[in-house]
Amino acid sequence: MIEWFRQKFSRVNRVDMAVQRRVASLPPTVADPTLLRLTRSANHSLLWFAVAAILAGRLGVARKGAARGLLAIAGASITANGVLKPLVPRRRPPFVYLPVARRLDDPPTSSSFPSGHAASAVAFATAVALDSPRAGAAVAPLAAAVAYSRVHVGVHWTSDVLAGAAVGAGSALLTQRWWPVRDSDEATARPVDRVPPLTDGEGLVIVVNPLSGDAGRDPSDEVKQAFPAATVLITRADTDIADQVTEALREHRAQALGVAGGDGTVATVTALANEHGLPLVLVPEGTLNHFARDVGVYDLQEAVDASGAGEAVAVDLGMIDVSQDGERAGPARYFLNTASLGCYSDLVRLRERWQSRLGKWPAFAFALVTVLRRSQPVRAQVNGTWHTLWILFVGNGPYHPSGMVPAWRPRLDSGKLDVRWLRADVRFSRTRAFFALIFGALAHSHVYGHYDVSELDVRLTEAATLATDGELVQRGDTFTFRVAPKPVPVYRRDEDNPRWADRNRPFHPW
């Protein structure tokens, strides 16, 4: 067996040497200094951090791809630099054949096998492509150039680069075990037979929140141009959205209610559409737009097309009755995506406290670390059974994947609630949950619980704050979660409708 390995590696070494001599003999070109700068820029993955920052500045799947790319780089770097290099010591190519102008001033001295630069480059490009093929296609040539540059400047053999590329691709693909890639643009939902077509927005009252989404972007003018016949309401800080909508509905004969904003604004307006029995026109203008992504409306033009054609699907709406000390705490609350009790509420509270100074995403990261260190469990009776929990998660419809961090909904009109929790009454529960999540075994862990129900009753020994759709909304000690009796019709274009057969679907921006 040892002799077989020696023969195989001897062949690889011969091929590596032949390629190295061929590359070293290439005549000088203007590409030489460019490749030198490129290979230096990829040191410690600084190049990929910069590309990730650019992608993260765009709404949509490219932002998710950037995050997946950084996760893949972490896995690839640990495998290539922390595991394989110490295990497989190999000399770097000699500089004797390489022109002086192509040599690095400070060549690396670690093991040549595998190439960490190639591993990180391919990991990032592959991971980005999983979520955004268009962004991945743009990044791929840069990743290939970085990988080749390691041979061009004489610090890696070709087999080092190929092995590093394999490690990077494997790391990117492995991220799907913990962070599944969505396999469809939209969730399934049954079509609604009758919703009025809204030509130019005729009969539409639409609420626009200019503070949603990226700072400095106000979609009001775009919405007015897209729906010239609609009544457009701009949210005001001194006026409740419900009051604005109620007044507008009294003054106008509305056939539909619309909203352009983030999930918080969308939840409020969707609840009003449900109360008034009106279909909803949805325009995603928030930071994440979870609800719009599940529905399958990605931009303003899709909302215009669907409302003009009079096509909609039925979407469930979650409801929560909140009580404290035996008294009802106001009318029922509505939620579009998720509701939760426990440490997630603490996370949201800290994020909201710090985001004005740090920004939303840094505030979220600091809040997450703080909550994991300091969170206290809650004692809760869930459908008649008492538990001590770190977190109770309730999804408006079953989420995918099961037994992992919930990511998206495959269906919008199931009539069910997705209930998940992490127990705190098991020894080392947080540690066990962490390792179960890392190894993809959370569904089989004793600290994890999960079932789907149509209604959920929760009673706490002490009052706690409820979070819905990422916002803190209500404090109480008794909560009843259920699905609203009637789904809300949400305008969404039917891709199989012959009306659109001769048109290409607009490309979803990064």
C-alpha positions in Angstrom: 0.0 0.0 0.0 2.8 2.4 0.9 4.5 1.7 -2.4 1.3 2.3 -4.3 1.0 5.7 -2.6 4.6 6.5 -3.5 4.0 5.7 -7.1 0.8 7.8 -7.3 2.5 10.8 -5.6 5.5 10.4 -7.8 3.3 10.8 -10.8 1.6 13.9 -9.3 5.0 15.4 -8.5 6.2 14.9 -12.1 3.1 16.6 -13.5 3.5 19.4 -10.9 7.1 20.0 -11.9 6.2 20.0 -15.6 3.4 22.5 -15.1 5.6 24.7 -12.9 8.4 24.9 -15.4 5.9 25.7 -18.2 4.3 28.5 -16.2 7.7 29.9 -15.1 8.8 30.0 -18.8 5.9 32.3 -19.8 7.1 35.6 -21.1 6.5 38.7 -19.0 3.1 40.4 -19.6 1.1 43.3 -18.0 -0.8 40.6 -16.1 2.2 39.8 -13.9 1.9 42.8 -11.5 -1.9 42.4 -11.5 -1.6 38.8 -10.4 0.9 39.8 -7.7 -1.4 42.4 -6.3 -4.4 40.0 -6.5 -2.6 37.2 -4.7 -1.5 39.6 -1.9 -5.1 41.0 -1.6 -6.4 37.5 -0.8 -4.1 37.1 2.2 -6.1 36.3 5.3 -9.2 36.4 2.9 -9.3 40.2 3.0 -10.3 40.3 -0.6 -13.4 38.1 0.1 -14.3 40.1 3.1 -14.4 43.2 0.9 -16.5 41.4 -1.8 -18.8 40.2 0.9 -19.3 43.7 2.2 -20.3 44.8 -1.3 -22.8 42.0 -1.7 -24.2 42.6 1.7 -25.0 46.2 0.7 -27.6 44.8 -1.8 -31.0 43.6 -0.9 -32.0 40.0 -1.6 -30.3 36.7 -2.0 -26.8 38.1 -2.6 -26.7 39.3 1.0 -27.5 35.8 2.2 -24.9 34.4 -0.2 -22.3 36.8 1.2 -23.0 35.4 4.7 -22.9 31.9 3.5 -19.6 32.7 1.7 -17.9 33.9 4.9 -19.2 30.8 6.8 -17.7 28.6 4.0 -14.4 30.4 4.2 -14.2 29.7 7.9 -14.7 26.0 7.3 -12.3 25.9 4.4 -9.6 27.8 6.3 -9.8 25.5 9.4 -9.6 22.4 7.2 -6.8 23.6 4.9 -4.6 25.6 7.3 -5.5 24.0 10.7 -5.8 20.3 9.7 -4.3 19.4 6.3 -1.1 21.6 6.3 0.2 20.2 9.6 -0.7 16.6 8.5 0.8 16.8 5.0 4.1 18.7 5.1 5.2 19.6 1.6 7.9 21.9 0.3 7.0 24.9 -1.7 8.1 25.1 -5.4 11.7 26.3 -5.9 12.2 29.8 -7.1 15.1 28.9 -9.4 12.9 28.8 -12.6 10.7 31.8 -11.7 11.4 35.3 -13.0 12.4 37.7 -10.3 9.6 40.2 -11.2 7.0 37.5 -10.4 8.4 36.5 -7.0 6.7 37.6 -3.7 8.7 39.7 -1.3 7.7 37.6 1.6 6.9 34.1 0.4 5.0 31.8 2.8 7.0 29.2 4.7 4.2 26.9 5.8 3.4 23.5 4.1 2.5 23.9 0.4 -0.4 21.4 0.6 -3.1 22.4 0.2 -3.5 26.0 -1.0 -5.4 28.0 1.6 -5.9 30.8 -0.9 -7.6 28.5 -3.4 -9.7 26.9 -0.7 -11.0 30.3 0.5 -11.6 31.5 -3.0 -13.5 28.5 -4.2 -15.4 28.3 -0.9 -16.6 31.8 -1.2 -17.5 31.7 -4.9 -19.4 28.4 -4.5 -21.3 29.4 -1.4 -22.4 32.7 -3.0 -23.6 30.8 -6.1 -25.7 28.5 -4.0 -27.9 31.4 -3.0 -27.4 33.8 -6.0 -26.2 32.1 -9.2 -25.8 35.5 -10.8 -23.6 36.9 -8.0 -21.7 33.6 -8.0 -21.0 33.9 -11.7 -19.6 37.4 -11.2 -17.4 36.2 -8.3 -16.2 33.0 -10.0 -13.6 34.5 -12.4 -12.1 36.4 -9.5 -11.8 33.2 -7.5 -10.3 31.4 -10.4 -7.7 34.2 -10.9 -6.7 34.1 -7.2 -6.3 30.3 -7.4 -4.2 30.4 -10.5 -2.1 33.3 -9.1 -0.7 31.0 -6.5 0.9 28.9 -9.3 1.9 32.0 -11.3 3.8 33.6 -8.5 5.5 30.2 -7.7 4.2 29.6 -4.1 2.1 26.5 -4.8 2.2 23.4 -7.0 -0.8 22.8 -9.3 -2.0 19.9 -7.2 -2.0 22.1 -4.1 -4.4 24.5 -5.8 -6.6 21.7 -7.0 -6.7 20.1 -3.5 -7.5 23.5 -2.0 -10.3 24.1 -4.5 -11.8 20.7 -3.6 -11.6 21.6 0.1 -13.3 25.0 -0.6 -16.1 23.5 -2.7 -16.7 20.9 -0.1 -16.9 23.5 2.7 -19.4 25.5 0.7 -21.6 22.6 0.0 -21.4 21.4 3.6 -23.0 24.7 4.8 -26.3 23.4 3.4 -26.4 20.9 6.2 -27.0 23.7 8.7 -28.2 26.4 6.4 -30.4 24.8 3.6 -30.6 26.6 0.3 -34.2 27.4 -0.6 -35.2 25.2 -3.5 -38.0 27.4 -4.8 -38.7 31.1 -5.3 -42.0 31.0 -3.5 -44.1 28.9 -1.1 -47.1 26.9 -2.2 -50.5 28.4 -1.7 -53.9 27.8 -3.2 -55.1 30.4 -5.7 -58.0 32.7 -4.8 -60.8 32.6 -7.3 -62.0 36.2 -7.1 -59.9 39.3 -6.4 -60.5 42.5 -8.3 -58.0 43.6 -11.0 -56.5 46.9 -10.0 -55.6 48.7 -13.3 -53.1 51.4 -12.4 -54.0 50.9 -8.8 -57.6 51.9 -9.2 -59.4 51.0 -6.0 -56.2 50.5 -4.0 -55.3 52.2 -0.7 -51.6 51.6 -0.1 -49.5 52.4 2.9 -45.9 53.4 2.4 -43.4 53.4 5.3 -40.4 55.6 4.1 -38.4 54.5 7.2 -38.4 50.8 6.3 -35.4 49.2 4.6 -32.1 51.0 3.8 -31.5 54.4 5.3 -32.0 57.2 2.9 -34.2 55.3 0.5 -37.8 56.5 0.3 -40.0 54.4 -2.1 -43.0 56.8 -2.0 -42.4 58.3 -5.4 -41.8 55.0 -7.1 -45.1 53.6 -5.6 -47.0 56.6 -6.7 -45.7 56.2 -10.3 -46.4 52.5 -10.3 -50.0 53.0 -9.0 -51.0 56.4 -10.4 -54.7 55.8 -9.6 -54.2 54.6 -6.0 -54.6 56.4 -2.8 -51.1 56.5 -1.2 -50.7 56.9 2.5 -47.3 57.9 3.9 -46.8 56.7 7.5 -46.3 59.5 10.1 -44.6 59.1 13.4 -47.4 61.0 15.2 -50.2 58.9 13.8 -51.1 55.3 14.2 -51.1 53.3 11.0 -54.5 51.8 11.9 -56.0 55.2 12.3 -54.6 56.4 8.9 -56.0 53.3 7.1 -59.4 53.5 8.8 -59.8 57.1 7.9 -58.7 56.5 4.3 -61.1 53.5 3.9 -64.0 55.7 5.1 -63.2 58.3 2.5 -62.4 56.0 -0.5 -64.2 53.0 -2.0 -61.3 50.6 -1.6 -61.2 47.3 -3.3 -57.8 46.3 -1.9 -55.3 47.4 0.7 -51.6 47.6 0.0 -48.4 48.1 1.9 -44.8 49.0 1.0 -42.5 48.4 3.9 -40.8 45.9 6.2 -42.3 42.9 8.0 -43.4 45.0 10.9 -45.4 47.5 8.8 -46.6 44.6 6.6 -47.9 42.7 9.6 -49.9 45.8 10.8 -51.5 46.4 7.4 -52.2 42.7 6.7 -54.1 42.5 10.0 -56.2 45.5 8.8 -56.8 43.9 5.4 -58.0 40.8 7.3 -60.3 42.8 9.5 -61.8 44.7 6.6 -62.1 41.7 4.3 -59.8 43.2 1.6 -57.1 41.5 -0.5 -53.5 42.7 0.1 -51.0 44.2 -2.4 -47.5 43.5 -1.1 -44.5 45.6 -2.0 -41.2 44.5 -0.3 -39.4 47.5 1.0 -37.8 46.2 4.3 -34.4 45.0 5.2 -35.1 41.3 5.0 -38.6 40.9 3.6 -39.1 37.4 5.0 -42.9 37.4 4.4 -42.6 38.8 0.8 -40.0 36.2 -0.1 -42.2 33.4 1.2 -45.1 34.8 -0.8 -43.0 35.2 -3.9 -43.2 38.9 -4.4 -39.7 40.3 -4.9 -40.1 43.8 -6.3 -42.6 46.5 -7.1 -43.1 45.4 -10.7 -44.3 42.0 -9.6 -46.9 43.7 -7.3 -48.0 45.8 -10.2 -48.3 42.8 -12.6 -50.2 40.6 -10.1 -52.6 43.3 -9.0 -53.3 44.4 -12.6 -54.0 40.8 -13.6 -56.2 40.1 -10.5 -54.3 37.1 -9.4 -53.8 36.2 -5.7 -53.2 33.3 -3.3 -54.5 32.5 0.2 -52.1 33.2 3.0 -52.6 32.3 6.6 -52.3 34.9 9.3 -51.3 34.0 12.9 -53.2 35.4 15.9 -52.3 35.7 19.6 -54.5 36.5 22.5 -52.5 37.9 25.4 -53.6 38.1 29.0 -51.9 39.1 32.3 -53.1 38.4 35.8 -56.3 37.0 34.3 -57.2 40.1 32.3 -57.2 40.4 28.5 -54.3 42.7 27.4 -56.1 44.4 24.5 -57.3 43.0 21.1 -55.7 40.0 19.4 -52.2 40.4 18.1 -51.3 39.2 14.5 -48.1 37.9 13.2 -47.0 37.0 9.7 -43.8 34.9 10.2 -42.9 34.0 13.8 -43.6 34.6 17.4 -41.4 33.7 20.4 -41.0 33.8 24.1 -37.8 33.4 26.1 -34.3 34.5 25.3 -35.2 35.6 21.8 -37.2 38.4 23.3 -34.1 39.4 25.3 -32.1 39.4 22.1 -34.5 41.7 20.3 -34.6 44.0 23.3 -30.8 44.4 23.4 -30.6 44.8 19.6 -33.1 47.6 19.6 -31.2 49.3 22.5 -27.9 49.2 20.7 -28.7 49.5 17.0 -28.9 53.3 17.0 -25.2 53.4 18.0 -23.8 50.3 16.4 -26.1 49.6 13.4 -28.6 46.8 13.1 -26.3 43.9 12.3 -23.4 44.6 14.7 -26.0 45.2 17.4 -27.6 41.8 16.6 -24.2 40.1 16.9 -23.4 41.7 20.2 -26.9 41.0 21.5 -26.6 37.3 20.5 -23.4 36.8 22.4 -24.7 38.6 25.5 -28.0 36.6 25.5 -26.2 33.3 25.2 -24.1 34.2 28.3 -26.8 35.8 30.5 -30.2 34.5 29.4 -32.5 33.0 32.0 -35.0 30.2 31.3 -38.8 30.6 31.6 -41.2 28.2 33.3 -44.1 27.5 30.9 -47.1 25.3 30.6 -47.4 24.4 26.9 -50.8 22.8 26.0 -51.1 21.5 29.5 -47.6 20.2 30.1 -45.0 22.2 32.2 -41.5 22.8 30.8 -38.5 24.9 31.7 -37.4 26.5 28.4 -34.8 28.7 26.9 -36.9 29.6 24.0 -40.4 28.9 22.6 -40.8 29.4 18.9 -44.1 29.6 17.1 -44.2 29.8 13.3 -47.1 30.9 11.2 -47.2 27.6 9.3 -44.6 24.7 9.2 -41.1 25.9 8.6 -38.3 24.1 6.8 -36.0 22.4 7.8 -37.4 20.3 10.6 -34.9 19.7 13.4 -32.7 22.7 12.5 -32.9 26.5 12.6 -36.2 27.3 10.8 -35.4 29.0 7.5 -38.6 29.3 5.3 -42.1 28.0 4.8 -42.8 25.6 2.0 -46.6 26.3 2.3 -48.6 29.4 3.2 -52.1 28.0 3.8 -51.5 24.9 5.9 -53.8 26.0 8.8 -51.0 24.9 11.3 -48.6 26.5 13.7 -45.0 25.3 13.9 -44.1 24.9 17.6 -40.4 24.4 18.6 -38.6 24.8 21.9 -35.3 24.3 23.7 -35.5 22.8 27.2 -33.5 24.3 30.0 -34.2 21.5 32.6 -31.7 19.1 31.1 -28.1 19.2 32.3 -25.8 21.2 30.0 -28.8 21.9 27.8 -27.2 24.9 25.9 -24.0 23.0 25.3 -25.9 19.9 24.1 -28.1 22.0 21.9 -25.1 23.7 20.4 -23.3 20.4 19.5 -26.5 18.8 18.3 -27.0 21.8 15.9 -23.3 21.6 14.8 -23.6 17.9 13.9 -27.1 18.2 12.4 -28.7 16.0 15.1 -30.9 18.6 16.9 -34.1 16.7 15.9 -32.9 13.7 18.0 -31.7 15.7 21.0 -33.5 15.5 24.3 -33.3 19.3 24.7 -35.4 19.9 21.5 -39.1 19.6 21.0 -41.2 20.1 17.9 -44.8 19.6 16.7 -47.4 21.2 14.5 -50.7 22.2 16.0 -53.7 24.4 15.0 -53.9 26.1 18.4 -51.4 26.5 21.3 -52.0 27.6 24.9 -49.0 28.9 26.9 -49.1 29.9 30.5 -46.0 31.3 32.3 -45.3 31.5 36.0 -44.0 35.0 35.5 -44.9 37.6 32.9 -42.7 37.8 29.9 -42.5 39.9 26.7 -43.7 38.4 23.5 -41.8 39.0 20.2 -43.4 38.8 16.8 -41.8 39.2 13.5 -38.6 40.4 15.1 -40.2 43.1 17.3 -41.2 43.2 21.0 -45.0 43.7 21.1 -46.7 42.7 24.3 -46.1 41.6 27.9 -48.2 38.9 29.5 -48.3 35.6 31.3 -50.9 33.7 29.2 -50.9 33.4 25.5 -53.2 31.6 23.0 -51.7 31.2 19.5 -54.0 30.2 16.6 -54.5 30.7 12.9 -56.9 33.3 11.8 -60.3 31.8 10.7 -59.9 33.2 7.1 -56.7 33.5 5.1 -55.8 36.8 3.6 -55.8 37.0 -0.2 -52.3 38.3 -1.3 -51.8 39.4 -4.9 -49.2 37.1 -6.5 -48.8 36.5 -10.2 -49.6 33.0 -11.5 -46.6 31.9 -13.6 -48.8 29.4 -15.5 -51.3 32.0 -16.6 -51.2 32.2 -20.5 -51.3 36.0 -20.1 -47.6 35.9 -19.1 -46.5 33.0 -21.4 -44.8 35.3 -23.8 -43.0 37.4 -21.2 -39.9 36.6 -19.3 -40.1 36.8 -15.5 -38.2 39.9 -14.3 -34.9 38.9 -12.8 -34.8 39.1 -9.0 -32.1 41.6 -8.1 -29.2 40.5 -5.9 
